[in-house]
């Protein structure tokens, strides 16, 4: 049975949906049956018209005396009318009658209206006939009319109630089924929602724990260095400068962490709110190289670019900047001293690197450093995952979010990314970016 509020909402939602479907279906079937009945009446009147047109005289046979019969010339002149007391020559032209116009255009036509001549309502049917080799008559229009009384009106504008009641019974049956099975369906939905909620909460808890741990480490180090300086005023100047330098390095690490967490949050929480604009990719990469110039010089990393200067992409500046900055920082921290970093880019129209669904930029970034173990390749894009902190040259390490940011930024720009070790040594990233979003 339907019990809780969420199950009742689900029940009324499906009941309302089926009710709308039932009304549309009944309306459609009703209109189809009305059309069928009208066509049946037209077919009946057409048969009478064919009988009248097949004879030599204008007057209809006695079997059709219950109908009003009118024979017209193609110019609308009345040649014969079975119900009119006026002479045909004195009757008004029927050329502008709707059924006559339709007969002239497509061969047949019908209309329902009041007749001024007889003072009655009629269902008119008109058909155009070409000259016949077996009969003497010329081209003409035969029009037959059936009095439009209550019986004819009811027959044309109503439909059988059988289908209506069938749909109502089906609707009632499904409603009862929803009532008696709604509880189990609602229970299943609640279980799925609870599991999803628990999974989301667990992911958030893990992220919060990791962020708290990452924040605690540099904060504790900064505090330790400053306390050492504060509590030991007699420390040699050289030692003081050493501790201040270490504290500054941890402050930079803290700044990087805050920056990276902010980028991750924006790409996952509200990607639609991130601005997009037309950007020259080469300009962004050169800005990154300029920002990291001193670090690149200290690490003796040589950067090589194969990037068309005019290449433009519609994207987010912050995320594109973060892609290339984090790739270069990853090289500086983990690849080793005196390596080369290369970025190769080409544009493929109609043949995307990860699927053929539009224009994309296909990029390859690699370094000639140490690479990573095969067991780490599938996990290096995970948040806070570090291959080996001991491999960093300055002991500072990264935030563990760099490559996760790279992946999220690539996905934001409609691409994908993979990592592999190069045969000649070093780590290679293959990724793609849509030129327009």
N, C-alpha and C positions, 0 to 999 in steps of 0.2 A: 504493500500500500504506500501511497505518497505520504511521507511523514514530515521531513524537515523542510525548511524554507528553500534551500538550494534545489532539492528534488522537485518541489512544487514549481519553482521557476522553470526548471527544465521541462516539466510536464506541460505547463501553459505555453512555453515556447514552441514545443513540437505540436501541441494541439492547435495553436494559432496558425502555424505554418501549414498544417494539413487542412485547416479550415479554408485558408486562402486558396490552396491548391484545389480543394473540392469545389469552391465557388467558381473558380476559373474553368474547371473541367465541366461543371454543369452548364455554365454560360456558353461554352464552346459547343457542347453537344446539343444544347437547346437551339442555338443558331443554325447548326448543321441540319437539324431535323426540320426547322422552319424552311430552310432553303430547299430541302428535299421535297417538302410538301408543295411549295410553290412551283418547283420544276415539274412535279407530277401533274399539277393543274395545267401548266403551260403545255405539257405533252398532250393532255386530253383535248385542250382547245385547238392545238395544232392539228390534231387528227380531224376535227370538224372542219378546220380551214382547208385542209387538203381535199376533203370530200367536196366542199363547195367549189374549190378552184378547178376540180377535175371535170365538172359538168359544163355544158355549153351555155346554159341559161344563167342569168345573174341570180335568180331566186334560189334560195337554199332548198334542199329536200325537206320533206315533212318531218324527218327524224330530228332535225335541228331547230324546229320552230320555237323551242323553249329558250333558245339563245338569240341575242340580238346580232344580226349579221349585217355588215357594211362592206360594200365593194367600192374601191377607190381607184381612180387613175393615178399614175405616178406623180402627177402635178398636184394631187390633193383633191381633185374634183370628186364629188360623190356620184357614183353610178347607180348605187342601189343601197337602201337601208330598210331593214325589215320592220323596224319599230317606229319610224318617223311617219307622221301624217303629211309632211311636206313633200313636194315633188323634188327629186334629186337635183334638178337644175337650180332650184331656189335655195338649196342648203349651202351653208357656209363651207368654205374650203377647209379640209381637215389636214392640210399639209403641215401645220405647226403642232399637231397633236404629238405628245412625247412618243407614243408607241409607233406612230407613223414615221417619225424621224429616225427612230431606232431601226425600223424595218428597211428604210432606204439606205441606212449606213451599213448594217450588218446582216440584213435579210429577215430579221424578226425583232419584235419588241413587245413590252407590256407596260401597263400603267393602271393605277387604281385612282378613280376620281369620279366626281359628280357630273352627270350629263345634263346640260341645259335643255337639250331637245326633249328628253323624256322625263326629266326631274328625278331620276334615280341614280344610285351609285352603282358603278360597274367595275369589274375586273376585265380590262381590255387586253386582247392579244392580237397582234397584227403580223402578217407574213407577206413578203413580196414574192411574186411568181413571175417567171419569165414566160414569153410566148411558147405555146405547146404545139407540136406538129400534129397531134391528134385532135386538137380543139381549135376553134376559130378565134378565141379571145386573144387580145393583145396583152402586153405586160401590165400587171395590175397588183393591187394590194388587197388582200382579203383580211377583214378584221372581224373577229367574233368576240362577243362580250357576254360575260356571265353576271347576272345580278349579284351585287356584293351585299348579301344579307348577313345576318348574325351567324348562320351556320358556316358560310364561306369564310367569314372573318375569324371565327373560332378555329376553323380548320387550318388557316394559314398562320395564325399568330400564337398558337399554343402548340405544345409538344407533349409527347407521352410522358407520364409521370413515373414510368417504370425505372428509367435510368436515374431520375432524381432520388427516388426512394432507395435505389441500390447504393448510390453514393452516400446517402445519409446513414444507411445501415453499416456500410464499411467504416465511415467516420466514427459511428458509435462503438463499433467493435474495437477499432484501434484505440479509441479513448479509454475503453475499459481495460484493454491490455496494458496501456500506459499506466493506468491507475494501479493495477495489481502487480506490475513489474517495475513501477517507478522506484520503489524502495531499493531493490537490488541494483538497478541502474545507478541510482543516486549514490548508493554505497560504493559502487565501483568507481564512480567519478570522484567521490571524496577520497578514496584510497589513492587514486592517481594524483590528485591535487596535493594530498599530504606528502606523498613520496617526492613529488617535484619540489614542494616547499622545503622538505627536509634536505633534499639534495642542494637546493639553492642556498639554504642556510649554512650547510656544511662547507660549500665552496666559499661563501662569504667569511665564515669563521676561519677557514684556512688562510684566506687572503689577509684577513685582519691580523691573524697571528704572525704570518710572515712579515707583514709590513711593520708590526710592532717590534718584532725581533730585529729587522733591518734598521729601524730607527734607533733602537736601543744601543746597538753596537757603536755607531759613530758618536752618539751623544755621550755614552759612557767613556769613550776614548778621549773626547774633547774635555770632559770634566776631569778625567784623571790627569791629563797633561797640565791643565790650568791649576788644579789643586797642588800638583807637585811644584809648579813655579811659585804659587802663592805661599805654600808652607815652607819653602826653602829659599828665603831671600838671598842667601849666600851662594847660590848656584853660580858656577862660572857662566859668563855671557854666552860662551859657545854652546853649553848645554841648554840654556834658556832658549836660544834661537832654534836649537834642534827640536825642543818640545813645542815651541810655537809653530814651527813648520809642520810637525806631525798633526797638531791640532787643526791647522789650516787645511791640511790634506783631508782630514776627516770631515771638516765643515763642507768642503767641496763635494765629498761623497754624499753627505746629507742633502746638499742642494740638488745633486743629480738624482737622488732617490725621490725627493719631492717632485721634481720635474717629471720623472718617468711615471710615477704613480698618477700624476695629474693627466698625463697623456693617455695612459691606459683607461682611466675613468671616463674621459671624454669619448674615446672611441667605442666604449662598451655601453655607457649609460645613455648618451644622446648623440649618436652619429649624425642624425638628420639635422642637428643644429650647427654642425661644423660648417663654416663658410667654404665655398668653392669658387675658384677663379682660374682664369687662363694664366698659366705660368710657364716660363722657359726653364726646362729641366737643367740645362747646362748652367744657368745662372745660380740655381739652388745648390748644385754640387760644388761649384766654385766658392760659394759663400761658406759652405761647410768646411772646405779645405782651408779657406782663409781663417775661419774661426779656430781650427785645430792646428794652425801652422806651427806654433811653438812645440806642441806635443808631438807632431809628426817629425819635426826636426830632432827632438830629443830621442825619439824611438828609431830614428833613421829609416823611416818608412817612405818609400818613393811611390807617388800616386801617378798612375797612367790612365788617361781617359780616351775613349773612342765614342764620343757623344756629339751628334750633330748640333751645332749652335742654335739652329732655328727651331729645334724640336719643342713643341708646345703641348702641354697637358692641362686638362681642366681638373683641378684637384685642390686639396687643402695644403697650404704652404707649410704649416707646422708639422703635419704628418710626413710630407715628402722630405722635409729637412731632417726629421727624426730618422727616416729610413737610412739615409746615407751617413748621417752622423754616427748612428749606432753601429753600422757596419764597419766604418773606419775605426771607431773606438774599440770594437771587438778585435780588430787586427792589431791595434797598438798594444792592447793588454795581453793578448794570448798568442799571437803568431810568432813572436820572437824578434830579436834585434836585426835591423838592416834588411827587412823584407820589402817586397813590392806589392802594392795593391792596385788592381786593375778593374775598371768599370767599362763594360762593352754594352752598347745599346743599338738596337735596330728597330725599325718600325715595319710591322707586317700587316698589310691590309687584307681582310677577309680570311686570314689564316692565323688565328691566335695561338700562342704558345701552349695555353692550357684549354683549348677548345676553339672551334671555328664559329664565333658568334660576334664578330665585329673587329674593328681596328684596335690593336693593342701595341704597347711597347714591350719588347722582349729584351730583358736585361740579364747580364751575367756579371757578378762581382766575385772576385777571388783574390786570395793572397798567396804568396809563395812560402808561407811559414810552416808551422808544425802540423797543422790539421788537428783532428780530434779522433778519439777512438770510435769504432763502429757502434759500440754500445751506447754512445752518447748522441749520435746523429738524430735519432727520432725524438729526443727529449730537449734538444737545445732551445726550442721555441717555447718551452714551458716557463711560466713565471717563477722567478727566484731559483731557477735551476742553474747551477754552476758546474762546469766540467771539472775544474781543479783550480781552487783559489791559489794554490801554491805556485801556479805557473805564471802569475802576474809578475811583472818586472819590479814594480814599486811597492808591492804588498798592499796596495790600496784596493785592488779588485774593483769589480763593477757592482751594479745594483741587482743583477740577476734578472732585470726586466728588459734589457736592451733588445734582444732578439725577439722577445714577446711583443714589444712595441713594433718592431719591423714587420712581424707577421700580421698584426692587427691593422697597421697602416696599409699594407699591401692588399689585404682583404677589403678594406674601406674603399680602395681604388679599383675594385673589381678584378683583382688578380689572385695569384697563388704563388707560393714560394716553397722551394725545396733546398736541402743542403746535402753536399757530398764532399768526400775527400778527392782531391785531384791526384791524378797518376804521378805527376811530377812533384807532388808535395803541396801542402796547403789546403785551405778550406774554400769551397766554391758554393755560391748561392745563385740559383737560377730563379728568376721571378718575372712577373709580367704586371703591367699597369694599363688600364684602359685609358685611352686618350681623351675620352669624354665620359661623364657620369650621367 
